[in-house]
């Protein structure tokens, strides 16, 4: 069950994709360093994921970061330190890999928190790496994103859910 700590993000229209920006990688590096400093050994891994992590891929200009901790359900171990550097807890999903989503407004960041060893984290890394290495997979994903972005959406998650079949297709081809 998804528990929204804050209301779900509304779009009320089309998703706006920006051309790939090489600055996204540098922005991620700065953010990752801040997360590692704030959490110390609590952060067992910090990874750039999502479309902004794939050179050449158009994306919503929001940096997606995966953070692995010993137990993502133990929010007291990491949420206060992340709040101290500006992140806000947005979503709690105990029934889906104990996922937590925190957001930062400037720069715009979605920080996904999973328990160390999470198969969902591994899947996201595998997808990122596949897009980086396979031009045909990158093109398939890009054209799917562009087609879906042109449609009307009420919530960002609806757009994301619609991409899942092509994500699974790309992963199964690897």
N, C-alpha and C positions, 0 to 999 in steps of 0.2 A: 504494500500500500504506500502510495506517495503522500507525504505530508508536506504541504507547502507552508513554510514558515512565513513567507511573503507571498502575495498573489502570483499566479503564473504569469509569465511575460506575454503580454498581448502584442500582436503585430498590427491587426486591423488593416491588412493589405498585403502587398508583396514583400518578399524578403529582398533586401538589397545586397547584392554581392559586389565586392570590391575586387579589382584586379590584384594579383599577388603583389605583396609589398615586402621586399627583402628586410625592411626594418622590423617586421614581425619577429624574426629570429632573435635579433638583438634585444627587443622588448622582452621576449620570453626569458632570455639569459638574465636580464636585470631582475625580473620578477622572481625567477627561480632562486637567485642569490638571496633575495629578501625573505623568501619562504624558508630557505635552509637556515638563514641566520636567526629568524624568529623561532623556529622549531628545534634547531639543533638535531640531536640524534632521533627525535620523534619522527622526523621525516626520513623514511627508509628509502624513498625514491621520489624524484620530481622529474616529470617528463612532459615535453611539449607534444600535444596530440591535436587532433582535429585538423581542419583544412588549412589553418594558418601555419601548420608545421610542415606543409608539403610545398616545396618550391614549384612555382608555376600554376598553382591552383587558386582560382578565384574563391573568395570566402566572405562571410560576414566578418567585419573587422573586429572580432572578439577572440582574444587569445584563450585557447583551451589548454589547461594544464591538469595532468593527473598527479595527485599526491598520494603516496602510499604511506600508511602508518601501521603500527602493530595491530590496532583494533579501531576501525573507523566508527564503531558504535560508541566508543569512549570519547565523546565530544570534548569532555573536560581536558583531555590530554593535548588538544590542538586548537580547538575553536577560539578560546580566549586569546591565545598568542596571535592567531590570524586576524581576529577582530582588532587587535591593537595596531595592526599595520593596515587597517582599512577594509578588510574583507567582511562580508555580511552573509550569515547563514541564510540560504534561500530555500533549499529543499532537503528533506530527510526521507530516504527510501530504505527502510530496514528490510523490506521484502525483496529488494533487488541489489544483491551484493553489499548490503549495508552502506550503500552509496549516500554521500552527502555532497551537496553543491553549495559552494560559497561564491559570491560575486564581488568583484571590484569594479567600480564605475569608471575610474580614470587611472590608467588605461582600462578599457573594458576587458574583463577577464571572467571566465567561468572556471572555477577551481573544483575539480572532481576529486573527492576523497574516497579511497577504497582501502580495504584491509590488505596488508602485504600478502602477496600470493593470489590476489583476485584474478580469476579467469577473465573477467571483463576488462581489466587493465591490460592483460596479455593480448586479448583480442584487438583492443584499440591500437596497441603498438604494432601488432602484425598488420593491421589495415594500413596504418600510416606508412610502414616500411614497404608494403606492397605498392602503394601509390607512388612512393618515391622511386621505386626500382622499375616499374612497368608502365611505359608510356600509354599502352592501350587501356590499361585499367584506369589510369589518370584521366584519359580522354572520356571514357565511359562515365566515370563519376562526375566529371565536369559538365558534360552535356545533360546528365540527369539533374544535377543541381540547378543548372540554368533553366531547364524546362520547368522544374518545380518552383523555382524562385519567382517565376512570372505569374504563378497562380495566386489567388487570394487566400490568405491564412488568417485565422483568428488568434492562434497561439503558435509560437515558435516551435514548440514540441510537435505540433501536427506536421509541420514541414520536415522536421528531423525524422519522424516516424515513417513518412512516405519514402525516404531514402533507404530504408532498411533492407528492402529486397535487393537493391543493386549492391549494397554493402555485402550482403551475404553471398551474392553471386561472385563478387570480386574475391572474397575470402575463400570461397570453395574452389576457385580456379588456381589458388596459389600452391 
